[in-house]
């Protein structure tokens, strides 16, 4: 996966000069790619931090999670916009002070004139979005949303029928390579082994139990599930692969970076964060 890394980039390219775009025009383009009305009703998407400045954006920073380290990275590159897949504001803020890290992020972004846009579940459900990226770990002959929207190619999760059956062992290898991890968590279905054949895969990036529950498939692939959700799946004859939450999503940023570069025709620099990572590792 070709994701541009930031180490030494300040010696290779100056991200503070060159073409630029307004936040308004960038947001319009983002919403044409994934309309906000496709988001789940519990989600919080769109332009979440607006510094209310006329300054144009020369650099966009893409991240899965917006942490203080990512904000510092954006400041170093003088980014005018952070696209954070997960919303940095999800539940209402009652104060904006320096007491919590989420409040400090809002303050720092406004202070340094950095807008924040979050697409979250809009990117999950669209054709060519996060779930379709995750599905590309497999060679499949058919793919459909598990919970389709009015457009049958859009919706939550994906159910795949593989072009050729593979073993669970091969499925594990494919997923590790695709999401870029050395380790993941695996639960074997009752009375089955690593060499059991996989013909159908149900997947949902992030926390997918509510989407996958009861789905007829040989394998569930998602970021995280609770103990009892995994137990229920395996007792019903379904293998489970868990990559950890954001590992099932982050790799899409590299694909989206290339998409933005193409549609903006180099009118703005697009960088993928190098400090954004899943807080959990398997040791």
CORWO-V165645 format. One record per pair of residues at least 24 apart in sequence whose C-alpha atoms are under 10 Angstrom apart, sorted by the first residue. I is the first residue (numbers start at 1). J is the second residue. D is the distance in Angstrom with one decimal. If there is no record, write none. Layout:
i=I j=J d=D
i=I j=J d=D
//
This chain:
i=1 j=177 d=9.5
i=1 j=178 d=8.0
i=1 j=179 d=9.1
i=1 j=180 d=8.7
i=1 j=251 d=7.8
i=1 j=252 d=9.5
i=1 j=254 d=7.2
i=1 j=255 d=8.3
i=2 j=251 d=9.6
i=2 j=254 d=6.4
i=2 j=255 d=8.1
i=2 j=257 d=9.7
i=2 j=258 d=9.1
i=3 j=251 d=8.3
i=3 j=252 d=9.5
i=3 j=253 d=7.8
i=3 j=254 d=4.7
i=3 j=255 d=7.9
i=3 j=256 d=9.8
i=3 j=257 d=8.0
i=3 j=258 d=8.8
i=3 j=271 d=8.7
i=3 j=272 d=6.9
i=3 j=273 d=9.4
i=3 j=274 d=9.4
i=4 j=254 d=7.5
i=4 j=257 d=8.7
i=4 j=258 d=9.7
i=4 j=270 d=9.2
i=4 j=271 d=6.7
i=4 j=272 d=6.2
i=4 j=273 d=8.6
i=4 j=274 d=8.5
i=5 j=271 d=7.8
i=5 j=272 d=6.8
i=5 j=273 d=7.3
i=5 j=274 d=5.9
i=5 j=275 d=9.6
i=6 j=73 d=9.4
i=6 j=77 d=9.7
i=6 j=271 d=7.7
i=6 j=272 d=7.7
i=6 j=273 d=7.2
i=6 j=274 d=6.0
i=6 j=275 d=9.1
i=7 j=274 d=7.9
i=9 j=77 d=9.6
i=9 j=271 d=9.9
i=10 j=76 d=9.4
i=10 j=77 d=8.1
i=13 j=269 d=9.9
i=14 j=77 d=8.7
i=14 j=269 d=9.6
i=15 j=58 d=7.0
i=15 j=59 d=6.3
i=15 j=60 d=9.6
i=15 j=76 d=9.8
i=15 j=77 d=6.3
i=15 j=78 d=7.5
i=15 j=79 d=8.1
i=15 j=268 d=9.0
i=15 j=269 d=6.7
i=15 j=270 d=9.2
i=15 j=271 d=9.4
i=16 j=57 d=9.3
i=16 j=58 d=6.4
i=16 j=59 d=7.2
i=16 j=76 d=9.9
i=16 j=77 d=7.0
i=16 j=78 d=6.3
i=16 j=79 d=8.0
i=16 j=80 d=9.8
i=16 j=269 d=9.0
i=17 j=58 d=6.9
i=17 j=59 d=9.0
i=17 j=78 d=10.0
i=17 j=268 d=9.7
i=17 j=269 d=9.5
i=18 j=58 d=7.0
i=18 j=59 d=9.6
i=18 j=266 d=9.4
i=18 j=267 d=8.1
i=18 j=268 d=7.9
i=18 j=269 d=8.7
i=19 j=56 d=9.4
i=19 j=57 d=8.7
i=19 j=58 d=6.3
i=19 j=59 d=9.2
i=19 j=266 d=7.4
i=19 j=267 d=5.0
i=19 j=268 d=5.7
i=19 j=269 d=8.1
i=20 j=55 d=9.5
i=20 j=56 d=5.9
i=20 j=57 d=5.3
i=20 j=58 d=4.4
i=20 j=59 d=7.7
i=20 j=80 d=9.7
i=20 j=264 d=9.8
i=20 j=266 d=8.9
i=20 j=267 d=5.6
i=20 j=268 d=5.1
i=20 j=269 d=8.2
i=21 j=55 d=9.1
i=21 j=56 d=5.3
i=21 j=57 d=5.2
i=21 j=58 d=6.6
i=21 j=59 d=9.1
i=21 j=80 d=9.6
i=21 j=264 d=9.0
i=21 j=267 d=6.7
i=21 j=268 d=6.5
i=21 j=269 d=9.9
i=22 j=53 d=9.8
i=22 j=54 d=7.7
i=22 j=55 d=7.4
i=22 j=56 d=4.6
i=22 j=57 d=5.8
i=22 j=58 d=8.8
i=22 j=80 d=9.3
i=22 j=81 d=9.8
i=22 j=268 d=9.8
i=23 j=47 d=9.4
i=23 j=50 d=8.9
i=23 j=52 d=9.8
i=23 j=53 d=9.3
i=23 j=54 d=8.6
i=23 j=55 d=8.5
i=23 j=56 d=6.7
i=23 j=57 d=6.5
i=23 j=58 d=10.0
i=23 j=80 d=8.1
i=23 j=81 d=7.4
i=23 j=114 d=9.8
i=23 j=115 d=7.6
i=23 j=116 d=9.7
i=23 j=117 d=9.7
i=24 j=54 d=9.9
i=24 j=56 d=9.4
i=24 j=57 d=9.9
i=25 j=56 d=9.9
i=25 j=57 d=10.0
i=26 j=57 d=8.7
i=26 j=60 d=9.6
i=26 j=81 d=9.1
i=26 j=117 d=9.9
i=26 j=260 d=9.8
i=26 j=264 d=8.7
i=26 j=268 d=9.4
i=27 j=81 d=9.8
i=27 j=83 d=9.9
i=27 j=117 d=7.7
i=29 j=260 d=9.2
i=29 j=263 d=8.6
i=29 j=264 d=8.8
i=30 j=83 d=9.6
i=30 j=117 d=9.1
i=30 j=118 d=9.8
i=30 j=119 d=8.4
i=30 j=260 d=8.9
i=31 j=119 d=8.5
i=31 j=122 d=9.1
i=33 j=122 d=9.2
i=33 j=123 d=8.7
i=33 j=126 d=8.5
i=33 j=127 d=9.8
i=33 j=128 d=9.8
i=33 j=129 d=9.5
i=33 j=259 d=9.9
i=33 j=260 d=9.9
i=34 j=119 d=7.6
i=34 j=120 d=9.8
i=34 j=121 d=9.3
i=34 j=122 d=5.6
i=34 j=123 d=6.2
i=34 j=124 d=9.3
i=34 j=125 d=8.7
i=34 j=126 d=6.5
i=34 j=127 d=9.2
i=34 j=129 d=8.7
i=35 j=119 d=8.8
i=35 j=122 d=6.7
i=35 j=123 d=9.0
i=35 j=126 d=8.9
i=36 j=118 d=9.8
i=36 j=119 d=7.4
i=36 j=120 d=9.5
i=36 j=121 d=8.9
i=36 j=122 d=6.2
i=36 j=123 d=9.4
i=37 j=122 d=7.8
i=38 j=119 d=9.8
i=38 j=121 d=7.5
i=38 j=122 d=5.3
i=38 j=123 d=8.8
i=38 j=124 d=9.3
i=38 j=125 d=7.3
i=38 j=126 d=8.0
i=38 j=149 d=8.5
i=38 j=154 d=8.8
i=38 j=155 d=8.3
i=39 j=119 d=8.0
i=39 j=120 d=7.5
i=39 j=121 d=5.0
i=39 j=122 d=4.7
i=39 j=123 d=8.3
i=39 j=124 d=8.6
i=39 j=125 d=8.0
i=39 j=126 d=9.8
i=39 j=155 d=9.6
i=39 j=156 d=9.9
i=40 j=120 d=9.1
i=40 j=121 d=6.3
i=40 j=122 d=7.7
i=40 j=124 d=9.9
i=40 j=125 d=9.3
i=40 j=155 d=9.8
i=40 j=156 d=9.1
i=41 j=121 d=9.7
i=42 j=90 d=9.3
i=42 j=121 d=9.8
i=43 j=86 d=9.7
i=43 j=87 d=8.4
i=43 j=90 d=7.4
i=43 j=91 d=9.6
i=43 j=119 d=9.4
i=43 j=120 d=7.7
i=43 j=121 d=7.2
i=43 j=122 d=9.3
i=44 j=86 d=9.0
i=44 j=87 d=6.4
i=44 j=88 d=9.2
i=44 j=89 d=7.5
i=44 j=90 d=5.8
i=44 j=91 d=8.4
i=44 j=118 d=7.8
i=44 j=119 d=8.4
i=44 j=120 d=8.0
i=44 j=121 d=9.0
i=45 j=84 d=9.9
i=45 j=85 d=9.1
i=45 j=86 d=8.6
i=45 j=87 d=6.6
i=45 j=88 d=9.7
i=45 j=89 d=9.1
i=45 j=90 d=8.7
i=45 j=117 d=7.4
i=45 j=118 d=5.1
i=45 j=119 d=5.3
i=45 j=120 d=6.5
i=45 j=121 d=8.0
i=45 j=122 d=8.0
i=46 j=83 d=9.7
i=46 j=87 d=8.7
i=46 j=116 d=8.4
i=46 j=117 d=5.4
i=46 j=118 d=5.2
i=46 j=119 d=6.1
i=46 j=120 d=8.9
i=46 j=122 d=9.7
i=47 j=81 d=9.9
i=47 j=82 d=10.0
i=47 j=83 d=9.2
i=47 j=87 d=9.6
i=47 j=115 d=7.4
i=47 j=116 d=5.9
i=47 j=117 d=4.3
i=47 j=118 d=6.5
i=47 j=119 d=8.8
i=48 j=84 d=9.9
i=48 j=87 d=7.7
i=48 j=88 d=7.8
i=48 j=89 d=7.0
i=48 j=90 d=9.4
i=48 j=106 d=9.2
i=48 j=115 d=7.7
i=48 j=116 d=5.6
i=48 j=117 d=5.7
i=48 j=118 d=6.9
i=49 j=81 d=9.4
i=49 j=82 d=9.5
i=49 j=88 d=9.1
i=49 j=89 d=8.8
i=49 j=105 d=9.8
i=49 j=106 d=6.9
i=49 j=107 d=9.6
i=49 j=109 d=7.5
i=49 j=110 d=7.3
i=49 j=113 d=9.5
i=49 j=114 d=7.8
i=49 j=115 d=5.2
i=49 j=116 d=4.8
i=49 j=117 d=7.1
i=49 j=118 d=9.5
i=50 j=81 d=9.4
i=50 j=106 d=9.5
i=50 j=109 d=8.6
i=50 j=110 d=7.2
i=50 j=113 d=8.1
i=50 j=114 d=7.6
i=50 j=115 d=5.0
i=50 j=116 d=6.9
i=50 j=117 d=8.8
i=51 j=80 d=9.6
i=51 j=106 d=9.6
i=51 j=107 d=9.7
i=51 j=109 d=7.4
i=51 j=110 d=4.8
i=51 j=111 d=7.7
i=51 j=112 d=8.3
i=51 j=113 d=5.2
i=51 j=114 d=6.5
i=51 j=115 d=6.0
i=51 j=116 d=9.0
i=52 j=110 d=8.4
i=52 j=113 d=8.0
i=52 j=114 d=9.6
i=52 j=115 d=8.6
i=53 j=110 d=9.4
i=53 j=113 d=6.9
i=53 j=114 d=9.3
i=53 j=115 d=9.3
i=54 j=113 d=9.6
i=55 j=80 d=8.1
i=55 j=113 d=8.0
i=55 j=114 d=9.7
i=56 j=80 d=7.2
i=56 j=81 d=9.5
i=56 j=113 d=9.9
i=56 j=268 d=9.8
i=57 j=81 d=6.6
i=57 j=113 d=9.7
i=57 j=114 d=8.8
i=57 j=115 d=9.2
i=57 j=267 d=9.5
i=57 j=268 d=7.1
i=57 j=269 d=8.8
i=58 j=267 d=7.9
i=58 j=268 d=5.1
i=58 j=269 d=6.1
i=58 j=270 d=8.8
i=59 j=267 d=9.4
i=59 j=268 d=5.7
i=59 j=269 d=4.5
i=59 j=270 d=5.9
i=59 j=271 d=7.4
i=60 j=114 d=9.5
i=60 j=115 d=9.6
i=60 j=116 d=9.8
i=60 j=257 d=9.5
i=60 j=260 d=9.7
i=60 j=268 d=7.2
i=60 j=269 d=6.1
i=60 j=270 d=4.9
i=60 j=271 d=6.2
i=60 j=272 d=8.5
i=60 j=273 d=9.9
i=61 j=116 d=9.6
i=61 j=257 d=9.4
i=61 j=269 d=8.5
i=61 j=270 d=6.1
i=61 j=271 d=4.9
i=61 j=272 d=5.8
i=61 j=273 d=6.3
i=61 j=274 d=9.9
i=62 j=117 d=9.8
i=62 j=250 d=9.7
i=62 j=253 d=6.7
i=62 j=254 d=8.8
i=62 j=256 d=8.9
i=62 j=257 d=7.6
i=62 j=270 d=7.4
i=62 j=271 d=6.1
i=62 j=272 d=4.7
i=62 j=273 d=5.9
i=62 j=274 d=9.6
i=62 j=276 d=9.3
i=63 j=118 d=9.8
i=63 j=250 d=7.7
i=63 j=253 d=7.3
i=63 j=271 d=9.0
i=63 j=272 d=6.3
i=63 j=273 d=5.5
i=63 j=274 d=8.6
i=63 j=275 d=8.8
i=63 j=276 d=6.2
i=63 j=277 d=8.9
i=64 j=118 d=9.4
i=64 j=120 d=9.2
i=64 j=246 d=7.0
i=64 j=247 d=9.3
i=64 j=249 d=7.4
i=64 j=250 d=5.7
i=64 j=251 d=9.1
i=64 j=252 d=9.3
i=64 j=253 d=7.7
i=64 j=272 d=9.3
i=64 j=273 d=8.5
i=64 j=276 d=6.7
i=64 j=277 d=7.8
i=64 j=278 d=8.8
i=65 j=118 d=9.8
i=65 j=246 d=8.2
i=65 j=250 d=9.0
i=65 j=273 d=9.7
i=65 j=275 d=9.9
i=65 j=276 d=6.5
i=65 j=277 d=7.8
i=65 j=278 d=8.4
i=65 j=279 d=9.9
i=66 j=102 d=8.7
i=66 j=105 d=8.1
i=66 j=116 d=9.2
i=66 j=118 d=9.8
i=66 j=273 d=9.9
i=66 j=276 d=7.8
i=67 j=101 d=7.8
i=67 j=102 d=7.8
i=67 j=104 d=9.8
i=67 j=105 d=7.3
i=67 j=275 d=9.1
i=67 j=276 d=7.7
i=67 j=277 d=9.8
i=68 j=101 d=7.0
i=68 j=102 d=8.2
i=68 j=104 d=7.8
i=68 j=105 d=6.1
i=68 j=106 d=9.9
i=68 j=108 d=8.9
i=69 j=105 d=9.6
i=69 j=273 d=9.8
i=69 j=274 d=9.9
i=69 j=275 d=6.8
i=69 j=276 d=7.9
i=70 j=105 d=9.4
i=70 j=273 d=7.0
i=70 j=274 d=8.4
i=70 j=275 d=6.3
i=70 j=276 d=6.5
i=70 j=277 d=10.0
i=71 j=104 d=9.8
i=71 j=105 d=6.9
i=71 j=106 d=9.5
i=71 j=108 d=7.5
i=71 j=109 d=7.2
i=71 j=112 d=9.7
i=71 j=114 d=8.9
i=71 j=273 d=9.9
i=71 j=275 d=9.9
i=72 j=105 d=9.5
i=72 j=108 d=8.8
i=72 j=109 d=9.6
i=72 j=275 d=9.8
i=73 j=273 d=7.6
i=73 j=274 d=8.5
i=73 j=275 d=7.8
i=73 j=276 d=9.8
i=74 j=109 d=9.1
i=74 j=112 d=9.5
i=74 j=114 d=8.1
i=74 j=271 d=9.6
i=74 j=273 d=8.5
i=75 j=108 d=9.0
i=75 j=109 d=8.6
i=75 j=112 d=7.1
i=75 j=113 d=9.4
i=75 j=114 d=8.2
i=77 j=271 d=9.4
i=78 j=112 d=8.3
i=78 j=113 d=9.1
i=78 j=114 d=8.4
i=79 j=112 d=9.1
i=79 j=113 d=8.7
i=79 j=114 d=6.6
i=79 j=115 d=8.9
i=79 j=269 d=8.9
i=79 j=270 d=9.3
i=79 j=271 d=9.2
i=80 j=109 d=9.1
i=80 j=112 d=8.4
i=80 j=113 d=6.5
i=80 j=114 d=4.6
i=80 j=115 d=6.1
i=80 j=116 d=8.7
i=81 j=109 d=9.1
i=81 j=113 d=8.5
i=81 j=114 d=5.2
i=81 j=115 d=4.6
i=81 j=116 d=5.7
i=81 j=117 d=7.4
i=81 j=270 d=9.8
i=82 j=109 d=9.1
i=82 j=114 d=6.9
i=82 j=115 d=6.2
i=82 j=116 d=4.8
i=82 j=117 d=6.3
i=82 j=118 d=8.5
i=82 j=270 d=9.9
i=82 j=271 d=9.7
i=82 j=272 d=9.9
i=82 j=273 d=9.7
i=83 j=115 d=8.5
i=83 j=116 d=5.9
i=83 j=117 d=4.9
i=83 j=118 d=5.8
i=83 j=119 d=7.8
i=83 j=120 d=9.9
i=83 j=253 d=9.8
i=83 j=272 d=9.7
i=84 j=116 d=6.9
i=84 j=117 d=6.2
i=84 j=118 d=5.0
i=84 j=119 d=7.4
i=84 j=120 d=8.0
i=84 j=253 d=9.9
i=85 j=117 d=8.1
i=85 j=118 d=5.2
i=85 j=119 d=5.6
i=85 j=120 d=4.9
i=85 j=121 d=8.5
i=85 j=122 d=9.6
i=85 j=123 d=8.2
i=85 j=124 d=9.9
i=85 j=246 d=9.7
i=85 j=249 d=8.6
i=85 j=250 d=8.6
i=85 j=252 d=9.9
i=85 j=253 d=8.7
i=86 j=117 d=9.4
i=86 j=118 d=6.1
i=86 j=119 d=7.3
i=86 j=120 d=5.4
i=86 j=121 d=8.7
i=86 j=246 d=9.2
i=86 j=249 d=9.9
i=87 j=116 d=8.9
i=87 j=117 d=7.9
i=87 j=118 d=5.2
i=87 j=119 d=7.7
i=87 j=120 d=6.8
i=88 j=116 d=8.3
i=88 j=117 d=9.0
i=88 j=118 d=7.8
i=89 j=116 d=9.9
i=89 j=118 d=9.2
i=120 j=249 d=10.0
i=121 j=155 d=9.4
i=121 j=156 d=8.4
i=121 j=205 d=9.7
i=121 j=206 d=9.9
i=122 j=154 d=9.7
i=122 j=155 d=9.1
i=122 j=156 d=9.6
i=123 j=155 d=9.9
i=123 j=249 d=9.9
i=123 j=252 d=9.5
i=124 j=154 d=8.8
i=124 j=155 d=7.6
i=124 j=156 d=6.7
i=124 j=157 d=7.6
i=124 j=158 d=9.9
i=124 j=204 d=8.3
i=124 j=205 d=7.4
i=124 j=206 d=9.3
i=124 j=249 d=9.0
i=125 j=149 d=8.5
i=125 j=153 d=8.5
i=125 j=154 d=5.2
i=125 j=155 d=4.3
i=125 j=156 d=5.1
i=125 j=157 d=7.2
i=125 j=158 d=9.1
i=125 j=204 d=9.8
i=126 j=151 d=9.4
i=126 j=153 d=7.5
i=126 j=154 d=4.9
i=126 j=155 d=6.6
i=126 j=156 d=8.7
i=127 j=151 d=9.6
i=127 j=152 d=9.6
i=127 j=153 d=6.0
i=127 j=154 d=5.6
i=127 j=155 d=8.4
i=128 j=153 d=9.5
i=128 j=154 d=9.2
i=128 j=252 d=9.7
i=128 j=255 d=9.7
i=128 j=256 d=9.6
i=129 j=154 d=9.3
i=129 j=249 d=9.8
i=129 j=252 d=7.6
i=129 j=253 d=10.0
i=129 j=255 d=9.3
i=129 j=256 d=8.6
i=130 j=157 d=9.5
i=130 j=204 d=8.9
i=130 j=205 d=7.0
i=130 j=206 d=9.7
i=130 j=248 d=8.5
i=130 j=249 d=6.2
i=130 j=250 d=8.6
i=130 j=251 d=8.5
i=130 j=252 d=5.8
i=130 j=253 d=8.7
i=130 j=255 d=9.5
i=130 j=256 d=9.4
i=131 j=155 d=9.5
i=131 j=156 d=8.1
i=131 j=157 d=6.3
i=131 j=158 d=6.6
i=131 j=203 d=7.4
i=131 j=204 d=6.2
i=131 j=205 d=5.9
i=131 j=206 d=9.5
i=131 j=222 d=9.8
i=131 j=248 d=8.7
i=131 j=249 d=8.0
i=131 j=252 d=8.9
i=132 j=157 d=8.7
i=132 j=158 d=7.5
i=132 j=203 d=9.5
i=132 j=204 d=9.5
i=132 j=205 d=9.5
i=132 j=252 d=9.2
i=133 j=178 d=9.3
i=133 j=179 d=9.7
i=133 j=205 d=9.4
i=133 j=248 d=9.4
i=133 j=249 d=8.4
i=133 j=251 d=7.9
i=133 j=252 d=6.1
i=133 j=253 d=9.8
i=133 j=255 d=8.2
i=134 j=158 d=9.3
i=134 j=175 d=8.5
i=134 j=178 d=7.8
i=134 j=179 d=7.8
i=134 j=203 d=7.9
i=134 j=204 d=8.2
i=134 j=205 d=7.1
i=134 j=221 d=9.0
i=134 j=222 d=9.1
i=134 j=247 d=10.0
i=134 j=248 d=6.8
i=134 j=249 d=7.4
i=134 j=250 d=9.8
i=134 j=251 d=8.3
i=134 j=252 d=7.9
i=135 j=159 d=8.8
i=135 j=160 d=7.6
i=135 j=175 d=9.3
i=135 j=178 d=9.6
i=135 j=201 d=8.8
i=135 j=202 d=9.1
i=135 j=203 d=7.3
i=135 j=204 d=9.0
i=135 j=205 d=9.5
i=135 j=221 d=9.2
i=136 j=174 d=9.5
i=136 j=175 d=9.3
i=136 j=178 d=8.0
i=137 j=171 d=8.4
i=137 j=172 d=9.8
i=137 j=173 d=9.5
i=137 j=174 d=5.8
i=137 j=175 d=5.8
i=137 j=176 d=8.9
i=137 j=177 d=8.1
i=137 j=178 d=5.5
i=137 j=179 d=8.1
i=138 j=162 d=7.2
i=138 j=163 d=8.7
i=138 j=164 d=9.8
i=138 j=166 d=9.6
i=138 j=170 d=9.9
i=138 j=171 d=7.7
i=138 j=174 d=7.0
i=138 j=175 d=8.1
i=138 j=178 d=9.1
i=138 j=201 d=9.0
i=139 j=163 d=5.9
i=139 j=164 d=7.7
i=139 j=165 d=9.6
i=139 j=166 d=9.8
i=139 j=174 d=9.8
i=140 j=164 d=7.6
i=140 j=165 d=9.4
i=140 j=199 d=9.2
i=140 j=200 d=8.9
i=140 j=201 d=9.4
i=142 j=200 d=9.7
i=143 j=200 d=9.9
i=143 j=201 d=9.5
i=143 j=202 d=9.7
i=144 j=202 d=9.8
i=145 j=202 d=9.4
i=145 j=203 d=9.4
i=145 j=204 d=9.6
i=146 j=202 d=7.9
i=146 j=203 d=8.6
i=146 j=204 d=8.9
i=146 j=211 d=7.2
i=146 j=212 d=7.8
i=146 j=215 d=8.3
i=147 j=211 d=7.6
i=147 j=212 d=9.6
i=156 j=203 d=9.4
i=156 j=204 d=7.3
i=156 j=205 d=9.3
i=156 j=208 d=9.2
i=156 j=211 d=7.0
i=156 j=212 d=9.6
i=157 j=202 d=7.4
i=157 j=203 d=5.7
i=157 j=204 d=4.4
i=157 j=205 d=7.3
i=157 j=208 d=7.7
i=157 j=210 d=10.0
i=157 j=211 d=6.5
i=157 j=212 d=7.6
i=157 j=221 d=9.9
i=157 j=222 d=9.4
i=158 j=201 d=8.1
i=158 j=202 d=5.8
i=158 j=203 d=5.4
i=158 j=204 d=6.5
i=158 j=205 d=9.4
i=158 j=211 d=9.3
i=158 j=212 d=9.0
i=158 j=221 d=9.8
i=159 j=200 d=7.1
i=159 j=201 d=5.7
i=159 j=202 d=4.5
i=159 j=203 d=6.5
i=159 j=204 d=9.0
i=159 j=212 d=9.3
i=159 j=215 d=8.7
i=159 j=216 d=9.1
i=159 j=217 d=7.9
i=159 j=219 d=9.9
i=159 j=220 d=9.3
i=160 j=199 d=8.3
i=160 j=200 d=5.5
i=160 j=201 d=5.1
i=160 j=202 d=6.3
i=160 j=203 d=8.2
i=160 j=217 d=8.7
i=160 j=219 d=9.9
i=161 j=198 d=9.2
i=161 j=199 d=6.0
i=161 j=200 d=4.7
i=161 j=201 d=6.7
i=161 j=202 d=9.1
i=161 j=217 d=9.1
i=161 j=218 d=10.0
i=162 j=198 d=8.0
i=162 j=199 d=5.4
i=162 j=200 d=6.1
i=162 j=201 d=7.7
i=163 j=199 d=8.2
i=163 j=200 d=9.6
i=164 j=197 d=9.8
i=164 j=198 d=8.8
i=164 j=199 d=7.2
i=164 j=200 d=10.0
i=165 j=196 d=9.7
i=165 j=197 d=6.0
i=165 j=198 d=5.4
i=165 j=199 d=4.7
i=165 j=200 d=8.2
i=166 j=195 d=8.6
i=166 j=196 d=8.2
i=166 j=197 d=5.4
i=166 j=198 d=5.2
i=166 j=199 d=6.9
i=166 j=200 d=9.8
i=167 j=193 d=9.1
i=167 j=194 d=6.8
i=167 j=195 d=5.0
i=167 j=196 d=5.4
i=167 j=197 d=4.5
i=167 j=198 d=5.7
i=167 j=199 d=8.9
i=168 j=192 d=9.7
i=168 j=193 d=7.7
i=168 j=194 d=5.1
i=168 j=195 d=5.7
i=168 j=196 d=5.8
i=168 j=197 d=6.2
i=168 j=198 d=6.1
i=168 j=199 d=9.8
i=168 j=218 d=9.2
i=168 j=219 d=8.3
i=168 j=239 d=8.2
i=168 j=240 d=9.9
i=168 j=241 d=9.7
i=169 j=193 d=8.8
i=169 j=194 d=5.1
i=169 j=195 d=6.1
i=169 j=196 d=8.2
i=169 j=197 d=9.1
i=169 j=198 d=9.6
i=170 j=194 d=8.6
i=170 j=195 d=8.5
i=170 j=197 d=9.5
i=170 j=198 d=9.2
i=171 j=197 d=9.5
i=171 j=198 d=7.8
i=171 j=201 d=9.7
i=171 j=219 d=9.1
i=171 j=221 d=9.9
i=171 j=241 d=9.1
i=172 j=221 d=9.8
i=172 j=241 d=7.5
i=172 j=242 d=10.0
i=175 j=221 d=8.8
i=175 j=241 d=8.6
i=175 j=242 d=9.7
i=175 j=243 d=8.3
i=175 j=248 d=9.3
i=176 j=243 d=8.2
i=176 j=247 d=10.0
i=178 j=247 d=10.0
i=178 j=248 d=9.4
i=178 j=251 d=8.1
i=179 j=243 d=8.0
i=179 j=246 d=9.8
i=179 j=247 d=6.3
i=179 j=248 d=6.5
i=179 j=249 d=8.2
i=179 j=250 d=7.9
i=179 j=251 d=6.1
i=179 j=252 d=9.2
i=180 j=243 d=9.7
i=180 j=247 d=8.0
i=180 j=248 d=9.6
i=180 j=250 d=9.6
i=180 j=251 d=7.9
i=181 j=243 d=7.9
i=181 j=244 d=9.9
i=181 j=247 d=7.9
i=181 j=281 d=9.3
i=181 j=282 d=9.6
i=182 j=243 d=10.0
i=182 j=281 d=9.8
i=182 j=282 d=8.8
i=183 j=242 d=9.8
i=183 j=243 d=7.9
i=183 j=244 d=9.9
i=183 j=281 d=8.3
i=183 j=282 d=6.4
i=183 j=283 d=8.4
i=184 j=223 d=9.5
i=184 j=241 d=7.2
i=184 j=242 d=6.0
i=184 j=243 d=5.0
i=184 j=244 d=7.4
i=184 j=247 d=9.7
i=184 j=281 d=8.9
i=184 j=282 d=7.1
i=185 j=223 d=9.5
i=185 j=224 d=9.3
i=185 j=240 d=8.1
i=185 j=241 d=5.8
i=185 j=242 d=5.0
i=185 j=243 d=6.4
i=185 j=244 d=8.1
i=185 j=282 d=8.4
i=186 j=221 d=9.6
i=186 j=230 d=9.6
i=186 j=239 d=7.6
i=186 j=240 d=5.7
i=186 j=241 d=4.7
i=186 j=242 d=6.4
i=186 j=243 d=8.8
i=187 j=219 d=9.8
i=187 j=220 d=9.8
i=187 j=230 d=7.3
i=187 j=231 d=8.4
i=187 j=233 d=9.0
i=187 j=234 d=6.9
i=187 j=238 d=8.7
i=187 j=239 d=5.8
i=187 j=240 d=5.0
i=187 j=241 d=6.6
i=187 j=242 d=8.5
i=188 j=219 d=9.3
i=188 j=230 d=9.6
i=188 j=231 d=9.7
i=188 j=233 d=9.5
i=188 j=234 d=6.3
i=188 j=235 d=9.3
i=188 j=237 d=8.5
i=188 j=238 d=7.5
i=188 j=239 d=4.9
i=188 j=240 d=6.7
i=188 j=241 d=8.9
i=189 j=218 d=8.6
i=189 j=219 d=8.7
i=189 j=230 d=9.5
i=189 j=231 d=9.0
i=189 j=232 d=9.7
i=189 j=233 d=7.4
i=189 j=234 d=4.1
i=189 j=235 d=6.4
i=189 j=236 d=7.4
i=189 j=237 d=4.8
i=189 j=238 d=4.9
i=189 j=239 d=4.6
i=189 j=240 d=7.6
i=190 j=231 d=9.6
i=190 j=233 d=9.2
i=190 j=234 d=5.6
i=190 j=235 d=5.5
i=190 j=236 d=7.4
i=190 j=237 d=5.6
i=190 j=238 d=7.8
i=190 j=239 d=8.3
i=191 j=234 d=9.3
i=191 j=235 d=9.1
i=191 j=237 d=8.0
i=192 j=234 d=9.5
i=192 j=237 d=7.9
i=192 j=238 d=9.1
i=192 j=239 d=8.5
i=193 j=239 d=9.3
i=194 j=239 d=9.5
i=196 j=239 d=9.6
i=198 j=238 d=9.9
i=198 j=239 d=9.2
i=201 j=238 d=9.6
i=201 j=239 d=9.5
i=201 j=240 d=9.8
i=202 j=238 d=9.8
i=202 j=240 d=9.6
i=203 j=240 d=9.8
i=203 j=241 d=9.4
i=203 j=248 d=9.8
i=204 j=248 d=8.4
i=204 j=249 d=9.5
i=205 j=242 d=9.9
i=205 j=243 d=9.4
i=205 j=244 d=9.7
i=205 j=245 d=7.5
i=205 j=246 d=8.0
i=205 j=247 d=8.7
i=205 j=248 d=5.2
i=205 j=249 d=5.9
i=205 j=250 d=9.7
i=206 j=242 d=9.5
i=206 j=243 d=9.0
i=206 j=244 d=7.8
i=206 j=245 d=4.7
i=206 j=246 d=6.1
i=206 j=247 d=8.1
i=206 j=248 d=6.0
i=206 j=249 d=6.6
i=206 j=250 d=9.8
i=207 j=242 d=9.5
i=207 j=244 d=8.8
i=207 j=245 d=6.3
i=207 j=246 d=9.1
i=207 j=248 d=9.2
i=208 j=242 d=9.9
i=208 j=245 d=9.3
i=209 j=233 d=9.5
i=214 j=238 d=9.9
i=221 j=248 d=8.8
i=222 j=246 d=9.8
i=222 j=247 d=9.3
i=222 j=248 d=6.5
i=222 j=249 d=9.5
i=223 j=247 d=6.8
i=223 j=248 d=5.3
i=223 j=249 d=8.2
i=224 j=248 d=9.0
i=243 j=278 d=10.0
i=243 j=281 d=9.7
i=243 j=282 d=9.7
i=244 j=278 d=7.4
i=244 j=279 d=9.1
i=244 j=280 d=7.1
i=244 j=281 d=8.1
i=244 j=282 d=9.1
i=245 j=278 d=7.3
i=245 j=279 d=9.3
i=245 j=280 d=8.7
i=246 j=276 d=9.8
i=246 j=277 d=7.7
i=246 j=278 d=5.6
i=246 j=279 d=8.7
i=246 j=280 d=9.3
i=247 j=277 d=7.9
i=247 j=278 d=6.4
i=247 j=279 d=9.9
i=247 j=280 d=9.5
i=248 j=278 d=9.8
i=250 j=276 d=8.8
i=250 j=277 d=8.2
i=250 j=278 d=8.8
//
